[in-house]
Amino acid sequence: MPSMAWTWTILLMITLIMLACLLQKWAWKCMRKRRKLPPGPRGFPIIGHFHMLGELPHQDLHRLSQKHGPIMFLRLGLVPAIVVSSPQAAEQFLKANDLVFASRPPQEASKHISYGQKSLSGSPYGSYWRNVRKICTLELLSSHKIGAFKSMRKEELGLLIRFVREAAGERVAVDLSAKVSSLSADTTCRMVFGKKYMDKDLDERGFKAMIQDVMRLIATPNLGDYIPFIAPLDLQGLTRRMKAVSKVFDDFFEKIIDEHIQSKDQNKTKDFVDVMLSFMGSEKSEDRIQRIKRIVGLRKKKKKKERVLEKHWEKL
């Protein structure tokens, strides 16, 4: 009897999947006719055109664009996507109609790591994003602020030069890529948080290891983002890891904000957390603390993500 029940269950699942595939194919045909979508290759139900993308997707997309044109329609799972492959077409998307395409789609990584898609790099375009960008530009990236941290940057650079000089004197090999990356991370920490933090201050795995773990989780394609109805299953285990990492960083940011609230030093150069507290008041309310953590966290991760992408494209 149990084997018979399993047989009927499997048959029912296969039937439902086939029915879903047929309905999806019919829906996409209707949508293509109604919306007049750009040309594109023929895809499969559910997975779309994922089977056409290999280890070097940018080369695969270039090859497809040679056949289907500079503006091409693809489906990544159940998510429609437009691929632009020429400077003229890119100008139409990024300049002439930039506001239409300014927002990022919702993702599991933004949901769990960026406080519900509230970061500068992941939040939808709108008044919130404009306000956050204005704060970051004026209070962290302005010429006045950069000039205020000139002595700090000079000090950090001096430490790196001294380390390289001593290593050269002892004829020891130095991983310059790692040291420059560490210099950038330490400089960012001091500008945003007010001081450098050691590995043990974040987690037993280490500060830099945790940052790298976050970048891997963000960069790893999540099937749940492209096939939403399987997202609750967490087949890759990414959501579970995102929640764990998010908890570690949330506690870390809470600690940083507490330190700044309790600090009585009036003579130090104000860092980004100090500026945020001055904007929102020093009273420790949960809403204010959450807003600060959203904005402070995104600056650190955004800079690290930019460096990871630069290294990736250099390899390609």
C-alpha positions as CSV (number, residue, x, y, z in Angstrom):
1,M,0.0,0.0,0.0
2,P,2.7,2.6,0.9
3,S,4.5,1.9,-2.5
4,M,1.2,2.4,-4.3
5,A,0.7,5.7,-2.5
6,W,4.1,6.8,-3.5
7,T,3.5,5.8,-7.1
8,W,0.3,7.9,-7.2
9,T,2.1,10.8,-5.6
10,I,4.9,10.8,-8.1
11,L,2.4,10.5,-11.0
12,L,0.5,13.5,-9.6
13,M,3.6,15.6,-9.3
14,I,4.7,14.7,-12.9
15,T,1.2,15.7,-14.2
16,L,1.3,19.0,-12.3
17,I,4.7,19.8,-13.6
18,M,3.7,19.0,-17.2
19,L,0.5,21.1,-16.7
20,A,2.6,24.0,-15.3
21,C,5.0,23.8,-18.2
22,L,2.1,24.0,-20.8
23,L,0.5,26.9,-19.0
24,Q,3.7,28.7,-18.8
25,K,4.5,28.2,-22.4
26,W,1.0,29.5,-23.4
27,A,1.3,32.5,-21.1
28,W,4.7,33.5,-22.5
29,K,3.4,33.2,-26.0
30,C,0.5,35.5,-25.2
31,M,2.8,37.9,-23.4
32,R,5.3,38.1,-26.2
33,K,2.5,38.9,-28.7
34,R,0.9,41.5,-26.4
35,R,4.1,43.2,-25.3
36,K,6.0,43.0,-28.5
37,L,9.2,41.7,-26.8
38,P,12.6,41.9,-28.5
39,P,13.7,38.8,-30.4
40,G,15.4,36.0,-28.5
41,P,16.3,32.3,-28.6
42,R,13.7,29.6,-27.8
43,G,13.8,28.5,-24.2
44,F,12.5,25.7,-22.0
45,P,9.6,25.9,-19.6
46,I,10.6,26.8,-16.0
47,I,14.4,27.0,-16.5
48,G,14.0,29.5,-19.4
49,H,17.4,30.1,-21.1
50,F,19.7,29.0,-18.2
51,H,20.9,26.0,-20.3
52,M,22.5,28.5,-22.7
53,L,24.7,30.1,-20.1
54,G,28.0,28.4,-19.2
55,E,31.0,29.2,-17.1
56,L,31.6,32.4,-19.1
57,P,28.1,33.9,-19.4
58,H,29.3,37.2,-20.9
59,Q,30.8,35.2,-23.9
60,D,27.6,33.2,-24.3
61,L,25.5,36.3,-24.3
62,H,27.8,37.9,-26.9
63,R,27.4,34.8,-29.1
64,L,23.6,34.9,-28.8
65,S,23.6,38.7,-29.5
66,Q,25.4,38.0,-32.8
67,K,22.4,36.0,-33.9
68,H,19.4,37.8,-32.2
69,G,20.6,41.4,-32.3
70,P,21.9,44.1,-29.8
71,I,18.6,44.1,-27.8
72,M,17.6,40.5,-26.9
73,F,15.0,38.9,-24.7
74,L,15.8,36.0,-22.3
75,R,14.1,34.3,-19.5
76,L,16.3,33.4,-16.5
77,G,14.0,30.8,-14.9
78,L,10.7,32.6,-14.6
79,V,12.3,36.1,-14.6
80,P,12.2,38.1,-17.9
81,A,15.4,39.8,-18.8
82,I,16.5,42.2,-21.6
83,V,20.2,41.8,-22.7
84,V,21.8,44.9,-24.3
85,S,24.9,44.4,-26.4
86,S,25.7,47.7,-28.2
87,P,26.8,51.2,-27.0
88,Q,23.8,52.8,-28.8
89,A,21.3,50.5,-27.2
90,A,23.0,50.8,-23.8
91,E,22.6,54.6,-24.1
92,Q,18.9,54.2,-24.5
93,F,18.6,52.1,-21.3
94,L,21.2,53.8,-19.1
95,K,20.8,57.5,-20.2
96,A,17.6,58.2,-22.1
97,N,15.3,55.9,-20.1
98,D,17.5,55.4,-17.0
99,L,14.7,56.0,-14.4
100,V,12.7,53.1,-15.9
101,F,15.5,50.6,-15.4
102,A,17.1,52.1,-12.2
103,S,15.7,49.6,-9.7
104,R,17.1,46.2,-8.9
105,P,14.8,43.2,-8.7
106,P,14.0,41.7,-5.3
107,Q,16.5,39.1,-4.2
108,E,16.9,36.7,-1.3
109,A,20.4,38.2,-0.5
110,S,19.0,41.7,-0.3
111,K,16.1,40.5,1.8
112,H,18.3,38.8,4.5
113,I,21.7,40.7,4.3
114,S,20.6,44.2,3.4
115,Y,17.7,44.6,6.0
116,G,14.9,43.9,3.5
117,Q,16.4,45.5,0.4
118,K,17.2,48.8,2.2
119,S,20.8,49.2,1.1
120,L,22.1,51.8,-1.4
121,S,23.1,49.0,-3.9
122,G,19.9,47.0,-3.6
123,S,17.0,49.2,-2.7
124,P,14.4,50.2,-5.4
125,Y,14.8,53.6,-7.0
126,G,12.7,56.2,-5.1
127,S,12.8,58.8,-2.4
128,Y,14.5,56.5,0.1
129,W,17.3,55.6,-2.3
130,R,17.8,59.2,-3.2
131,N,18.1,60.3,0.5
132,V,20.5,57.5,1.3
133,R,22.7,58.3,-1.7
134,K,22.7,62.0,-0.7
135,I,23.8,61.2,2.8
136,C,26.6,58.9,1.6
137,T,27.8,61.3,-1.0
138,L,27.8,64.4,1.2
139,E,29.0,62.9,4.5
140,L,31.4,60.2,3.3
141,L,32.6,60.9,-0.2
142,S,32.6,64.7,-0.3
143,S,35.9,66.5,-0.8
144,H,35.7,68.0,2.7
145,K,35.2,64.6,4.3
146,I,38.0,63.0,2.2
147,G,40.3,65.9,3.2
148,A,39.4,65.5,6.9
149,F,40.7,61.9,6.8
150,K,43.9,62.7,4.9
151,S,46.2,62.2,7.9
152,M,44.5,58.8,8.6
153,R,45.0,57.6,5.1
154,K,48.6,58.7,5.2
155,E,49.1,56.9,8.5
156,E,47.7,53.6,7.1
157,L,49.7,53.9,3.9
158,G,52.8,54.5,6.0
159,L,52.2,51.3,7.9
160,L,51.9,49.4,4.7
161,I,55.1,50.9,3.3
162,R,57.0,50.1,6.5
163,F,55.8,46.5,6.4
164,V,56.9,46.1,2.8
165,R,60.3,47.7,3.6
166,E,60.9,45.4,6.5
167,A,59.8,42.4,4.5
168,A,62.2,43.4,1.7
169,G,65.1,43.8,4.2
170,E,64.4,40.2,5.4
171,R,63.9,38.9,1.8
172,V,60.4,37.7,2.6
173,A,57.8,37.4,-0.1
174,V,54.7,39.7,0.3
175,D,51.3,39.2,-1.2
176,L,50.7,42.8,-2.3
177,S,47.1,42.1,-3.5
178,A,46.1,40.9,0.0
179,K,48.0,43.8,1.6
180,V,46.4,46.5,-0.6
181,S,43.0,44.9,0.0
182,S,43.6,45.0,3.7
183,L,44.7,48.6,3.4
184,S,41.5,49.5,1.7
185,A,39.4,47.6,4.3
186,D,41.2,49.2,7.3
187,T,40.9,52.7,5.7
188,T,37.2,52.1,5.1
189,C,36.7,50.9,8.7
190,R,38.3,54.0,10.2
191,M,36.2,56.3,8.0
192,V,32.9,54.5,8.6
193,F,33.4,53.1,12.1
194,G,36.1,55.3,13.6
195,K,38.6,52.6,14.2
196,K,40.1,49.3,12.9
197,Y,38.6,46.1,14.1
198,M,40.5,42.9,14.5
199,D,39.3,39.5,13.3
200,K,38.2,38.4,16.8
201,D,35.9,41.4,17.1
202,L,33.3,40.0,14.6
203,D,33.3,36.3,14.7
204,E,35.5,33.3,15.5
205,R,36.0,32.9,11.7
206,G,37.6,36.3,11.4
207,F,36.5,39.7,10.1
208,K,37.9,39.4,6.6
209,A,36.6,35.8,6.3
210,M,33.1,36.9,7.2
211,I,33.2,39.7,4.6
212,Q,34.3,37.3,2.0
213,D,31.6,34.9,3.0
214,V,29.0,37.7,2.5
215,M,30.4,38.4,-1.0
216,R,30.2,34.8,-2.0
217,L,26.6,34.5,-0.8
218,I,25.7,37.7,-2.7
219,A,27.5,36.6,-5.9
220,T,26.2,33.0,-5.9
221,P,23.2,32.6,-8.2
222,N,20.2,31.6,-6.1
223,L,17.6,29.4,-7.8
224,G,14.9,30.9,-5.6
225,D,15.5,34.3,-7.2
226,Y,14.7,32.9,-10.6
227,I,12.1,30.2,-9.8
228,P,10.2,31.8,-6.9
229,F,8.0,28.9,-6.0
230,I,11.0,26.8,-4.9
231,A,12.5,29.6,-2.8
232,P,11.0,28.3,0.5
233,L,12.7,24.9,-0.1
234,D,16.2,26.6,0.1
235,L,17.7,23.8,-2.1
236,Q,21.2,25.3,-2.1
237,G,21.2,26.2,1.6
238,L,21.9,29.8,0.8
239,T,19.0,31.4,2.8
240,R,20.1,29.5,5.9
241,R,23.6,30.8,5.6
242,M,22.4,34.3,4.8
243,K,20.4,34.4,8.0
244,A,23.3,33.2,10.1
245,V,25.7,35.8,8.5
246,S,23.1,38.6,8.9
247,K,22.8,37.8,12.6
248,V,26.5,38.1,13.1
249,F,26.8,41.5,11.3
250,D,23.6,42.8,13.0
251,D,25.2,42.1,16.4
252,F,28.5,43.7,15.2
253,F,26.7,46.9,14.0
254,E,24.8,47.0,17.3
255,K,28.0,46.9,19.2
256,I,29.6,49.7,17.0
257,I,26.5,52.0,17.5
258,D,26.5,51.4,21.3
259,E,30.2,52.4,21.4
260,H,29.5,55.6,19.5
261,I,26.4,56.5,21.7
262,Q,28.4,56.0,24.9
263,S,31.6,57.8,23.6
264,K,32.3,61.1,25.3
265,D,35.3,62.2,23.1
266,Q,34.4,65.5,21.6
267,N,37.8,66.1,19.9
268,K,37.9,63.2,17.5
269,T,37.2,63.5,13.8
270,K,33.6,62.4,13.2
271,D,33.2,59.2,11.3
272,F,30.2,58.1,9.3
273,V,28.4,56.5,12.3
274,D,28.8,59.8,14.3
275,V,27.3,61.7,11.4
276,M,24.3,59.3,11.2
277,L,23.7,59.6,14.9
278,S,23.8,63.4,14.7
279,F,21.2,63.3,12.0
280,M,18.9,60.9,13.8
281,G,19.5,61.9,17.4
282,S,21.5,60.1,20.0
283,E,18.5,58.5,21.7
284,K,18.7,54.7,21.3
285,S,15.4,53.9,19.7
286,E,15.0,50.7,17.7
287,D,13.9,52.4,14.5
288,R,16.9,54.8,14.5
289,I,19.3,52.0,15.2
290,Q,17.9,49.9,12.4
291,R,18.2,52.7,9.9
292,I,21.8,53.4,10.8
293,K,22.7,49.7,10.5
294,R,21.1,49.6,7.0
295,I,23.2,52.5,5.7
296,V,26.4,51.8,7.6
297,G,26.4,48.1,6.5
298,L,25.9,48.9,2.8
299,R,29.0,51.1,2.6
300,K,31.3,48.4,3.8
301,K,29.8,45.7,1.6
302,K,29.5,47.9,-1.5
303,K,33.2,48.8,-1.5
304,K,34.2,45.2,-1.0
305,K,31.8,44.0,-3.8
306,E,33.4,46.6,-6.2
307,R,36.9,45.2,-5.5
308,V,35.7,41.6,-6.0
309,L,34.1,42.4,-9.3
310,E,37.2,44.2,-10.5
311,K,39.4,41.2,-9.7
312,H,36.9,38.9,-11.5
313,W,36.9,40.9,-14.7
314,E,40.7,41.2,-14.6
315,K,40.9,37.3,-14.6
316,L,38.5,37.2,-17.6
